[in-house]
Amino acid sequence: MALLVVGYPTLEPADYRWIQAFRADHDPQFRIVAPHVTLVFPVDEGLEDELVAHVRQVAKSSPKVSFTLRCATIMPDLSSGGSQAAHVFLTPDEGYSALVKLHDRLYTGPLAPYLRLDIPFVPHITVGQTAERETAYRLAGELNAQAFVVTGEIARLTVIRFHNGLVSNLVELPLLGR
């Protein structure tokens, strides 16, 4: 069991359908979790009360994040132990720095010891996962050839539990800062 903090974006319905159609074919987590930006990587469930209290404080002082996605990129699957597995990400042009700063604010206080410096933080929405990097590169190229523009907003933080391959939302906290 693990806890994470994600931002579920508000998207235009057509953009949501486009992302979900691609994920249905290429992302094994399609049925497990909606499109999201992971802001806190998995931590032990024993931290639930402390985590929720901390995220609540960060949310109160953090503004909503507007973003624009225009690019698909690939990222090697760093948890795959040296395999050629990779993820396909939609990464923001606008909103990138605001998401990085929100991630950094979350990894203060009680979460500071859990900051993963071995995994680079790249704000993104995962749309694919493949066993071969070449396949991921091809899929990203197919997306980029579409010249897409997806705008959205992260207006709340959600603490989620991941257990036995299932995600449950524990608490949603609105971003209230200016």
LINZI-V40922 format. One record per pair of residues at least 24 apart in sequence whose C-alpha atoms are under 10 Angstrom apart, sorted by the first residue. I is the first residue (numbers start at 1). J is the second residue. D is the distance in Angstrom with one decimal. If there is no record, write none. Layout:
i=I j=J d=D
i=I j=J d=D
This chain:
i=1 j=42 d=8.8
i=1 j=43 d=8.7
i=1 j=44 d=7.0
i=1 j=45 d=6.2
i=1 j=46 d=9.4
i=1 j=161 d=7.0
i=1 j=162 d=5.8
i=1 j=163 d=4.6
i=1 j=164 d=7.4
i=1 j=165 d=9.4
i=1 j=166 d=9.8
i=2 j=41 d=9.0
i=2 j=42 d=5.3
i=2 j=43 d=5.4
i=2 j=44 d=5.1
i=2 j=45 d=5.2
i=2 j=46 d=8.8
i=2 j=47 d=9.4
i=2 j=48 d=9.4
i=2 j=160 d=8.3
i=2 j=161 d=5.7
i=2 j=162 d=5.3
i=2 j=163 d=6.7
i=2 j=164 d=9.9
i=2 j=167 d=9.7
i=3 j=40 d=8.5
i=3 j=41 d=7.9
i=3 j=42 d=5.3
i=3 j=43 d=5.2
i=3 j=44 d=6.2
i=3 j=45 d=5.5
i=3 j=46 d=8.9
i=3 j=47 d=8.2
i=3 j=48 d=7.3
i=3 j=51 d=8.7
i=3 j=52 d=10.0
i=3 j=159 d=6.8
i=3 j=160 d=5.6
i=3 j=161 d=4.6
i=3 j=162 d=6.3
i=3 j=163 d=8.9
i=3 j=167 d=9.5
i=3 j=168 d=9.7
i=3 j=169 d=9.8
i=3 j=170 d=9.2
i=4 j=38 d=7.4
i=4 j=39 d=7.6
i=4 j=40 d=5.3
i=4 j=41 d=5.5
i=4 j=42 d=4.9
i=4 j=43 d=6.5
i=4 j=44 d=9.1
i=4 j=45 d=9.2
i=4 j=48 d=9.8
i=4 j=51 d=9.2
i=4 j=158 d=8.2
i=4 j=159 d=5.8
i=4 j=160 d=5.4
i=4 j=161 d=6.5
i=4 j=162 d=7.7
i=4 j=167 d=9.8
i=4 j=169 d=9.7
i=5 j=36 d=9.9
i=5 j=37 d=8.7
i=5 j=38 d=6.2
i=5 j=39 d=5.5
i=5 j=40 d=4.8
i=5 j=41 d=7.1
i=5 j=42 d=8.2
i=5 j=43 d=9.5
i=5 j=51 d=9.0
i=5 j=52 d=9.3
i=5 j=55 d=8.2
i=5 j=103 d=9.5
i=5 j=106 d=8.9
i=5 j=157 d=6.6
i=5 j=158 d=5.6
i=5 j=159 d=4.6
i=5 j=160 d=6.2
i=5 j=161 d=9.0
i=5 j=169 d=9.6
i=5 j=170 d=10.0
i=5 j=171 d=9.7
i=5 j=172 d=9.7
i=6 j=35 d=9.7
i=6 j=36 d=6.2
i=6 j=37 d=5.5
i=6 j=38 d=4.4
i=6 j=39 d=5.3
i=6 j=40 d=6.9
i=6 j=41 d=8.9
i=6 j=103 d=9.9
i=6 j=154 d=9.4
i=6 j=156 d=8.7
i=6 j=157 d=5.9
i=6 j=158 d=5.3
i=6 j=159 d=6.5
i=6 j=160 d=7.3
i=6 j=169 d=9.7
i=6 j=172 d=9.6
i=7 j=35 d=8.9
i=7 j=36 d=5.5
i=7 j=37 d=5.1
i=7 j=38 d=6.5
i=7 j=39 d=7.1
i=7 j=40 d=9.8
i=7 j=65 d=9.6
i=7 j=99 d=9.6
i=7 j=125 d=9.8
i=7 j=153 d=9.0
i=7 j=154 d=5.7
i=7 j=155 d=7.7
i=7 j=156 d=6.2
i=7 j=157 d=5.0
i=7 j=158 d=6.1
i=7 j=159 d=8.9
i=7 j=172 d=9.3
i=7 j=173 d=9.9
i=8 j=33 d=9.7
i=8 j=34 d=7.3
i=8 j=35 d=6.4
i=8 j=36 d=4.5
i=8 j=37 d=6.5
i=8 j=38 d=8.8
i=8 j=125 d=9.5
i=8 j=152 d=9.8
i=8 j=153 d=8.5
i=8 j=154 d=6.3
i=8 j=155 d=8.1
i=8 j=156 d=7.4
i=8 j=157 d=7.4
i=8 j=158 d=7.5
i=8 j=172 d=9.8
i=9 j=34 d=9.3
i=9 j=35 d=7.3
i=9 j=36 d=6.2
i=9 j=37 d=7.7
i=9 j=65 d=9.2
i=9 j=66 d=9.1
i=9 j=67 d=9.3
i=9 j=125 d=9.3
i=9 j=151 d=9.4
i=9 j=152 d=6.0
i=9 j=153 d=5.3
i=9 j=154 d=4.7
i=9 j=155 d=7.3
i=9 j=156 d=8.4
i=9 j=157 d=9.7
i=10 j=35 d=9.7
i=10 j=36 d=9.7
i=10 j=66 d=9.4
i=10 j=151 d=8.7
i=10 j=152 d=5.4
i=10 j=153 d=5.2
i=10 j=154 d=6.4
i=10 j=155 d=7.6
i=10 j=156 d=9.6
i=11 j=35 d=9.8
i=11 j=150 d=7.7
i=11 j=151 d=6.6
i=11 j=152 d=4.8
i=11 j=153 d=7.0
i=11 j=154 d=9.3
i=12 j=150 d=8.0
i=12 j=151 d=7.6
i=12 j=152 d=7.3
i=14 j=150 d=9.5
i=15 j=148 d=9.3
i=15 j=149 d=8.7
i=15 j=150 d=6.2
i=15 j=151 d=8.3
i=15 j=152 d=9.2
i=16 j=150 d=8.9
i=16 j=152 d=9.8
i=18 j=148 d=10.0
i=18 j=150 d=9.7
i=19 j=90 d=9.3
i=19 j=125 d=9.2
i=19 j=126 d=9.4
i=19 j=127 d=6.9
i=19 j=150 d=9.4
i=20 j=127 d=7.9
i=21 j=127 d=9.4
i=22 j=127 d=6.6
i=22 j=128 d=7.7
i=22 j=139 d=9.7
i=22 j=143 d=9.2
i=23 j=88 d=9.8
i=23 j=126 d=8.1
i=23 j=127 d=4.9
i=23 j=128 d=6.0
i=23 j=129 d=9.1
i=24 j=127 d=8.6
i=24 j=128 d=8.9
i=25 j=127 d=9.1
i=25 j=128 d=8.1
i=25 j=129 d=9.9
i=26 j=87 d=9.5
i=26 j=88 d=8.8
i=26 j=126 d=9.8
i=26 j=127 d=6.7
i=26 j=128 d=4.5
i=26 j=129 d=6.1
i=26 j=130 d=7.5
i=26 j=136 d=9.5
i=26 j=139 d=8.9
i=27 j=87 d=8.7
i=27 j=88 d=8.8
i=27 j=126 d=7.6
i=27 j=127 d=5.7
i=27 j=128 d=4.2
i=27 j=129 d=5.4
i=27 j=130 d=8.2
i=28 j=127 d=9.3
i=28 j=128 d=7.6
i=28 j=129 d=7.1
i=28 j=130 d=9.3
i=29 j=126 d=9.2
i=29 j=127 d=9.1
i=29 j=128 d=8.8
i=29 j=129 d=9.0
i=29 j=165 d=9.0
i=29 j=166 d=9.4
i=29 j=167 d=9.9
i=30 j=126 d=9.6
i=30 j=127 d=8.3
i=30 j=128 d=9.0
i=31 j=166 d=9.2
i=31 j=167 d=9.8
i=32 j=162 d=9.5
i=32 j=165 d=7.4
i=32 j=166 d=5.9
i=32 j=167 d=6.2
i=32 j=168 d=9.2
i=33 j=160 d=10.0
i=33 j=162 d=9.8
i=33 j=166 d=8.1
i=33 j=167 d=6.3
i=33 j=168 d=8.7
i=33 j=169 d=9.8
i=34 j=125 d=9.8
i=34 j=167 d=9.6
i=35 j=124 d=9.6
i=35 j=125 d=6.2
i=35 j=126 d=7.2
i=35 j=127 d=7.9
i=36 j=123 d=9.9
i=36 j=124 d=7.9
i=36 j=125 d=5.6
i=36 j=126 d=7.6
i=36 j=127 d=9.9
i=36 j=154 d=9.1
i=36 j=158 d=9.9
i=37 j=90 d=10.0
i=37 j=91 d=9.8
i=37 j=99 d=8.8
i=37 j=122 d=9.5
i=37 j=123 d=6.5
i=37 j=124 d=5.6
i=37 j=125 d=5.4
i=37 j=126 d=8.0
i=37 j=154 d=8.7
i=37 j=157 d=9.7
i=38 j=99 d=9.9
i=38 j=103 d=8.8
i=38 j=121 d=9.3
i=38 j=122 d=9.5
i=38 j=123 d=7.5
i=38 j=124 d=7.7
i=38 j=125 d=8.1
i=38 j=126 d=9.4
i=38 j=157 d=9.7
i=38 j=158 d=9.7
i=39 j=99 d=8.0
i=39 j=100 d=8.5
i=39 j=102 d=7.6
i=39 j=103 d=5.2
i=39 j=104 d=8.8
i=39 j=105 d=9.9
i=39 j=106 d=7.7
i=39 j=107 d=9.1
i=39 j=121 d=8.5
i=39 j=122 d=9.6
i=39 j=123 d=7.9
i=39 j=124 d=9.6
i=39 j=157 d=8.7
i=39 j=158 d=9.6
i=39 j=159 d=9.9
i=40 j=102 d=9.9
i=40 j=103 d=6.9
i=40 j=104 d=9.4
i=40 j=106 d=7.2
i=40 j=107 d=7.5
i=40 j=111 d=8.8
i=40 j=114 d=9.0
i=40 j=115 d=8.3
i=40 j=116 d=9.3
i=40 j=121 d=9.6
i=40 j=159 d=9.1
i=41 j=103 d=9.9
i=41 j=107 d=10.0
i=41 j=114 d=8.5
i=41 j=115 d=8.2
i=41 j=116 d=7.8
i=41 j=119 d=9.5
i=41 j=121 d=9.6
i=42 j=114 d=8.9
i=42 j=116 d=9.9
i=42 j=160 d=9.5
i=42 j=161 d=8.9
i=42 j=162 d=8.4
i=43 j=111 d=8.8
i=43 j=114 d=7.2
i=43 j=115 d=9.8
i=43 j=161 d=9.7
i=44 j=114 d=9.7
i=44 j=161 d=9.8
i=45 j=161 d=7.8
i=45 j=162 d=9.3
i=45 j=163 d=9.8
i=47 j=110 d=9.0
i=47 j=111 d=9.3
i=48 j=159 d=8.8
i=48 j=160 d=9.8
i=48 j=161 d=9.3
i=48 j=170 d=9.4
i=50 j=109 d=9.9
i=50 j=110 d=7.2
i=50 j=111 d=9.0
i=51 j=106 d=9.4
i=51 j=109 d=9.8
i=51 j=110 d=7.4
i=51 j=111 d=7.5
i=51 j=159 d=8.3
i=52 j=158 d=9.3
i=52 j=159 d=7.0
i=52 j=170 d=9.0
i=52 j=171 d=7.7
i=52 j=172 d=9.5
i=52 j=173 d=9.0
i=53 j=110 d=9.8
i=54 j=105 d=10.0
i=54 j=106 d=7.7
i=54 j=107 d=9.5
i=54 j=108 d=8.8
i=54 j=109 d=7.7
i=54 j=110 d=7.3
i=54 j=111 d=8.3
i=55 j=105 d=9.3
i=55 j=106 d=6.7
i=55 j=107 d=9.6
i=55 j=111 d=9.7
i=55 j=157 d=7.6
i=55 j=158 d=8.8
i=55 j=159 d=8.1
i=55 j=171 d=9.9
i=55 j=172 d=9.7
i=55 j=173 d=7.7
i=55 j=175 d=9.9
i=56 j=106 d=10.0
i=56 j=157 d=8.6
i=56 j=158 d=9.9
i=56 j=159 d=9.9
i=56 j=171 d=9.5
i=56 j=172 d=9.0
i=56 j=173 d=6.2
i=56 j=174 d=8.4
i=56 j=175 d=8.9
i=57 j=106 d=9.4
i=57 j=173 d=9.4
i=57 j=175 d=9.8
i=58 j=102 d=8.3
i=58 j=105 d=6.8
i=58 j=106 d=6.5
i=58 j=107 d=9.9
i=58 j=108 d=9.3
i=58 j=157 d=9.4
i=58 j=173 d=9.5
i=58 j=175 d=8.2
i=58 j=176 d=9.3
i=58 j=177 d=8.9
i=59 j=102 d=9.0
i=59 j=105 d=9.5
i=59 j=106 d=8.9
i=59 j=155 d=9.4
i=59 j=156 d=7.5
i=59 j=157 d=7.1
i=59 j=172 d=9.9
i=59 j=173 d=6.5
i=59 j=174 d=6.3
i=59 j=175 d=4.6
i=59 j=176 d=6.2
i=59 j=177 d=7.2
i=60 j=173 d=8.4
i=60 j=174 d=7.5
i=60 j=175 d=5.9
i=60 j=176 d=4.9
i=60 j=177 d=5.6
i=60 j=178 d=9.4
i=61 j=105 d=9.7
i=61 j=175 d=7.3
i=61 j=176 d=6.2
i=61 j=177 d=4.2
i=61 j=178 d=7.4
i=62 j=98 d=9.7
i=62 j=101 d=9.5
i=62 j=102 d=7.3
i=62 j=105 d=8.7
i=62 j=155 d=9.7
i=62 j=156 d=9.7
i=62 j=174 d=9.1
i=62 j=175 d=5.6
i=62 j=176 d=6.0
i=62 j=177 d=4.2
i=62 j=178 d=6.8
i=63 j=98 d=9.0
i=63 j=102 d=9.0
i=63 j=154 d=9.1
i=63 j=155 d=7.9
i=63 j=156 d=9.3
i=63 j=174 d=9.1
i=63 j=175 d=5.4
i=63 j=176 d=5.6
i=63 j=177 d=4.2
i=63 j=178 d=5.0
i=64 j=98 d=9.1
i=64 j=99 d=9.7
i=64 j=102 d=9.8
i=64 j=153 d=6.9
i=64 j=154 d=5.7
i=64 j=155 d=4.7
i=64 j=156 d=7.3
i=64 j=157 d=9.7
i=64 j=174 d=8.3
i=64 j=175 d=5.4
i=64 j=176 d=7.1
i=64 j=177 d=7.4
i=64 j=178 d=8.1
i=65 j=94 d=9.5
i=65 j=95 d=6.4
i=65 j=96 d=9.1
i=65 j=97 d=9.7
i=65 j=98 d=6.5
i=65 j=99 d=7.0
i=65 j=102 d=8.9
i=65 j=152 d=8.4
i=65 j=153 d=5.5
i=65 j=154 d=5.1
i=65 j=155 d=6.6
i=65 j=156 d=9.2
i=65 j=175 d=8.6
i=66 j=92 d=9.7
i=66 j=94 d=7.5
i=66 j=95 d=5.8
i=66 j=96 d=9.3
i=66 j=98 d=8.5
i=66 j=99 d=9.2
i=66 j=151 d=7.5
i=66 j=152 d=5.8
i=66 j=153 d=4.3
i=66 j=154 d=6.4
i=66 j=155 d=8.4
i=67 j=91 d=9.4
i=67 j=92 d=6.1
i=67 j=93 d=7.2
i=67 j=94 d=5.0
i=67 j=95 d=4.3
i=67 j=96 d=7.2
i=67 j=97 d=9.9
i=67 j=98 d=8.8
i=67 j=99 d=8.9
i=67 j=150 d=8.2
i=67 j=151 d=5.7
i=67 j=152 d=5.5
i=67 j=153 d=6.0
i=67 j=154 d=8.1
i=68 j=92 d=5.3
i=68 j=93 d=5.8
i=68 j=94 d=5.1
i=68 j=95 d=6.8
i=68 j=96 d=8.8
i=68 j=148 d=9.9
i=68 j=149 d=6.7
i=68 j=150 d=5.5
i=68 j=151 d=4.4
i=68 j=152 d=6.4
i=68 j=153 d=8.7
i=69 j=93 d=5.9
i=69 j=94 d=7.4
i=69 j=95 d=9.0
i=69 j=96 d=9.5
i=69 j=124 d=8.9
i=69 j=125 d=9.2
i=69 j=148 d=7.7
i=69 j=149 d=5.7
i=69 j=150 d=5.0
i=69 j=151 d=6.3
i=69 j=152 d=8.3
i=70 j=94 d=9.2
i=70 j=143 d=9.3
i=70 j=144 d=7.7
i=70 j=146 d=9.5
i=70 j=147 d=6.9
i=70 j=148 d=5.6
i=70 j=149 d=4.9
i=70 j=150 d=6.6
i=70 j=151 d=8.9
i=71 j=140 d=8.2
i=71 j=141 d=9.3
i=71 j=143 d=7.8
i=71 j=144 d=6.0
i=71 j=145 d=9.6
i=71 j=146 d=9.7
i=71 j=147 d=8.1
i=71 j=148 d=7.7
i=71 j=149 d=8.4
i=71 j=150 d=9.6
i=72 j=124 d=9.2
i=72 j=125 d=9.5
i=72 j=126 d=9.4
i=72 j=127 d=8.9
i=72 j=136 d=9.9
i=72 j=137 d=9.2
i=72 j=139 d=8.6
i=72 j=140 d=5.1
i=72 j=141 d=7.4
i=72 j=142 d=8.9
i=72 j=143 d=6.4
i=72 j=144 d=6.0
i=72 j=145 d=9.8
i=72 j=148 d=9.5
i=73 j=124 d=9.2
i=73 j=126 d=9.7
i=73 j=136 d=8.5
i=73 j=137 d=7.6
i=73 j=139 d=9.2
i=73 j=140 d=5.8
i=73 j=141 d=8.4
i=73 j=143 d=9.4
i=73 j=144 d=8.8
i=74 j=126 d=9.5
i=74 j=128 d=9.1
i=74 j=129 d=9.2
i=74 j=133 d=7.8
i=74 j=134 d=9.7
i=74 j=135 d=9.9
i=74 j=136 d=6.3
i=74 j=137 d=6.3
i=74 j=138 d=9.7
i=74 j=139 d=9.0
i=74 j=140 d=6.8
i=74 j=141 d=9.8
i=75 j=120 d=9.8
i=75 j=122 d=9.2
i=75 j=126 d=9.9
i=75 j=129 d=9.5
i=75 j=133 d=8.4
i=75 j=136 d=8.6
i=75 j=137 d=9.4
i=76 j=129 d=9.6
i=76 j=130 d=9.6
i=76 j=131 d=9.8
i=76 j=132 d=9.3
i=76 j=133 d=7.1
i=76 j=136 d=9.2
i=77 j=119 d=9.9
i=77 j=129 d=8.5
i=77 j=130 d=9.0
i=77 j=131 d=9.0
i=77 j=132 d=10.0
i=77 j=133 d=9.1
i=78 j=118 d=8.8
i=78 j=119 d=7.3
i=78 j=120 d=9.6
i=79 j=119 d=9.2
i=80 j=131 d=9.5
i=83 j=131 d=7.8
i=83 j=132 d=8.2
i=83 j=133 d=9.3
i=84 j=130 d=8.5
i=84 j=131 d=6.0
i=84 j=132 d=5.0
i=84 j=133 d=5.6
i=84 j=134 d=8.6
i=84 j=135 d=9.9
i=84 j=136 d=9.9
i=85 j=129 d=7.4
i=85 j=130 d=5.5
i=85 j=131 d=4.0
i=85 j=132 d=5.0
i=85 j=133 d=5.8
i=85 j=134 d=9.3
i=85 j=135 d=9.3
i=85 j=136 d=8.4
i=86 j=128 d=8.3
i=86 j=129 d=5.8
i=86 j=130 d=5.5
i=86 j=131 d=6.4
i=86 j=132 d=6.4
i=86 j=133 d=5.3
i=86 j=134 d=8.8
i=86 j=135 d=8.5
i=86 j=136 d=6.2
i=86 j=137 d=8.8
i=87 j=126 d=6.9
i=87 j=127 d=7.7
i=87 j=128 d=5.5
i=87 j=129 d=4.3
i=87 j=130 d=6.4
i=87 j=131 d=8.9
i=87 j=132 d=9.4
i=87 j=133 d=8.1
i=87 j=135 d=9.8
i=87 j=136 d=6.5
i=87 j=137 d=9.2
i=87 j=139 d=9.9
i=87 j=140 d=9.5
i=88 j=124 d=9.3
i=88 j=125 d=8.6
i=88 j=126 d=5.9
i=88 j=127 d=5.7
i=88 j=128 d=4.7
i=88 j=129 d=6.1
i=88 j=130 d=8.1
i=88 j=133 d=9.4
i=88 j=135 d=9.5
i=88 j=136 d=5.9
i=88 j=137 d=7.8
i=88 j=138 d=9.7
i=88 j=139 d=7.4
i=88 j=140 d=6.3
i=88 j=143 d=9.8
i=89 j=122 d=9.2
i=89 j=123 d=8.8
i=89 j=124 d=5.7
i=89 j=125 d=5.6
i=89 j=126 d=4.6
i=89 j=127 d=5.8
i=89 j=128 d=7.1
i=89 j=129 d=9.1
i=89 j=136 d=9.5
i=89 j=140 d=7.9
i=90 j=123 d=8.6
i=90 j=124 d=5.4
i=90 j=125 d=5.2
i=90 j=126 d=6.4
i=90 j=127 d=7.0
i=90 j=128 d=9.5
i=90 j=140 d=8.7
i=90 j=143 d=9.1
i=90 j=144 d=9.7
i=90 j=150 d=9.4
i=91 j=122 d=7.7
i=91 j=123 d=6.2
i=91 j=124 d=4.6
i=91 j=125 d=6.7
i=91 j=126 d=8.8
i=92 j=122 d=9.4
i=92 j=123 d=7.1
i=92 j=124 d=6.7
i=92 j=125 d=8.8
i=92 j=149 d=9.9
i=92 j=150 d=9.0
i=92 j=151 d=9.0
i=92 j=152 d=9.9
i=93 j=149 d=10.0
i=94 j=151 d=9.0
i=95 j=123 d=9.0
i=95 j=151 d=9.9
i=95 j=152 d=9.6
i=95 j=153 d=9.0
i=95 j=154 d=9.8
i=96 j=122 d=8.3
i=96 j=123 d=6.4
i=96 j=124 d=8.7
i=97 j=122 d=9.9
i=97 j=123 d=8.8
i=98 j=123 d=9.5
i=99 j=123 d=6.4
i=99 j=124 d=9.3
i=99 j=154 d=9.1
